[in-house]
Amino acid sequence: MVLVIGGGLAGSLAALALRERGLPVTLLSQEPAPATASQCSYGGVPWWAAPALARAPELWQSLERRHGPLGWQSCTLTLHGGCANPSAIATADPQALAAAGAGMKALLAAAGETGLDLLGDQGQLLGLELPYGRVDGVVLAAALPAALERAGVRRHTGSALALESPGGSPWRVRLAGGDTLEADTVLLAAGAATTQLWPPLAPELATSWAGVLALSAKDLATSDLPPGATAGIVMPLLGQRQALEQQTPSLGEARAVVDAGLAPWGADWLLGQISLVNPLGQFDPEPDPAWMEARLRSGLARVWPQLAWLPARYHQLPVSFTVSGVPLLGPVAQAPGLWVCAGVGAPFAALPPLLETLADQLAAGSGS
Ligand SMILES: Cc1cc2nc3c(=O)[nH]c(=O)nc-3n(C[C@H](O)[C@H](O)[C@H](O)COP(=O)(O)OP(=O)(O)OC[C@H]3O[C@@H](n4cnc5c(N)ncnc54)[C@H](O)[C@@H]3O)c2cc1C
């Protein structure tokens, strides 16, 4: 039996992939589920961003043929030129925008796709409109429990506290409340909690804290929506989150950036993203939600003042990432039977192909 720890995107898709290869699978998920990165995600699928992501749309459609609707849809990505951070003026440097636009178009061209320039009165680049795909987090969260059950994934509710491997015997997973689960193979897919459960992974796996506003459609006038919102996802051309994550090794103190994005989320909308990284990318301390929300809203006000102060629910959650950009995927060194799937960049595009390989290897009993 394979025990998958974590019922987010990574754990759920891994459980489905393992069942398809005939393995008995138990999925350990927390109940009530805390706000997670998977639920509060824009779910964007940039399949043209790298050759390894090219099959993502086809794989989501194939997952839907086998498991029913999971929220996949083709859409548009509109990249705007605004900047939500106090250190920069509201409209970013035209040269930086032009360079970022050229880089993006080179990626698209390499994938056989094209984007549309959004130009200002003087012919300057204001943004780009690109082909895109997305997986709606609300639809996915509602569909997964039934899809997992139909696929024969056994569900166990609980919170893992520790993993123990008494030499030669199955892995023992201690749960909050005193229960214990045993399995020969454990796949750790617990997002930012992965390093709490297996600390030797900590040097590679870091955590950022993300904050996002959930806007009810009834509080939002269509005329207030930025261009491109009704066709899909809107994000900044000069996004700040990735650059902040790459600075993790040199951060002497916690640092936060705001990206002005907007994505459909079921019948509602997700607005913005504030990302905070602690020194060394540590999980602790969790930032003050009131400070994070205020900073997010004041950043958004630089770009979309009509949206920044609307009534909205603020959600805050940890997101795992690797500074190198290389995901943690596969068997864990010096821990026979323990596998990991965490810190995957662009996971809505990357996980479907990566998990095919991981599940093949796990089913073959490979330790490579
Ligand atoms: C605002 C925002 C926008 C984003 N936009 C995009 C995007 O457009 N495209 C994209 O590809 N990615 C995007 N991401 C990133 C993406 O959503 C995440 O990287 C991804 O969902 C992480 O999935 P995961 O399953 O690894 O982790 P999580 O979603 O964090 O899931 C971890 C799971 O493990 C469980 N867990 C934790 N601890 C324990 C424990 N001790 N015992 C048992 N279970 C446990 C949790 O309950 C949770 O269900 C975005 C993220 C945010 C916050």
The ligand as a Gaussian input file, in Angstrom:
#p B3LYP/6-31G(d) Opt

LIG

0 1
 C       -2.618000      33.108000      -4.965000
 C       -1.911000      31.940000      -5.611000
 C       -1.931000      31.824000      -6.990000
 C       -1.294000      30.743000      -7.598000
 N       -1.356000      30.634000      -8.951000
 C       -0.823000      29.559000      -9.552000
 C       -0.980000      29.371000     -10.960000
 O       -1.568000      30.211000     -11.656000
 N       -0.466000      28.239000     -11.528000
 C        0.186000      27.296000     -10.778000
 O        0.633000      26.287000     -11.331000
 N        0.369000      27.461000      -9.436000
 C       -0.127000      28.547000      -8.820000
 N        0.016000      28.710000      -7.473000
 C        0.820000      27.722000      -6.725000
 C        0.043000      26.441000      -6.485000
 O       -1.284000      26.722000      -6.134000
 C        0.703000      25.630000      -5.375000
 O        2.077000      25.531000      -5.583000
 C        0.135000      24.206000      -5.348000
 O       -1.272000      24.248000      -5.238000
 C        0.750000      23.426000      -4.209000
 O        0.116000      22.182000      -4.138000
 P        0.561000      21.106000      -3.064000
 O       -0.389000      19.986000      -3.145000
 O        2.014000      20.817000      -3.248000
 O        0.465000      21.881000      -1.674000
 P       -0.811000      22.368000      -0.842000
 O       -1.870000      22.907000      -1.699000
 O       -0.240000      23.254000       0.217000
 O       -1.347000      21.032000      -0.214000
 C       -0.711000      20.417000       0.884000
 C       -1.733000      19.504000       1.523000
 O       -1.095000      18.830000       2.585000
 C       -1.963000      18.828000       3.701000
 N       -1.158000      18.717000       4.905000
 C       -0.285000      19.641000       5.408000
 N        0.257000      19.188000       6.544000
 C       -0.264000      17.955000       6.745000
 C       -0.115000      16.987000       7.773000
 N        0.714000      17.200000       8.812000
 N       -0.820000      15.829000       7.674000
 C       -1.667000      15.606000       6.629000
 N       -1.843000      16.498000       5.628000
 C       -1.171000      17.649000       5.697000
 C       -2.717000      20.147000       3.603000
 O       -3.959000      20.083000       4.307000
 C       -2.913000      20.256000       2.110000
 O       -4.098000      19.639000       1.689000
 C       -0.605000      29.777000      -6.819000
 C       -0.608000      29.892000      -5.433000
 C       -1.244000      30.951000      -4.827000
 C       -1.243000      31.029000      -3.343000

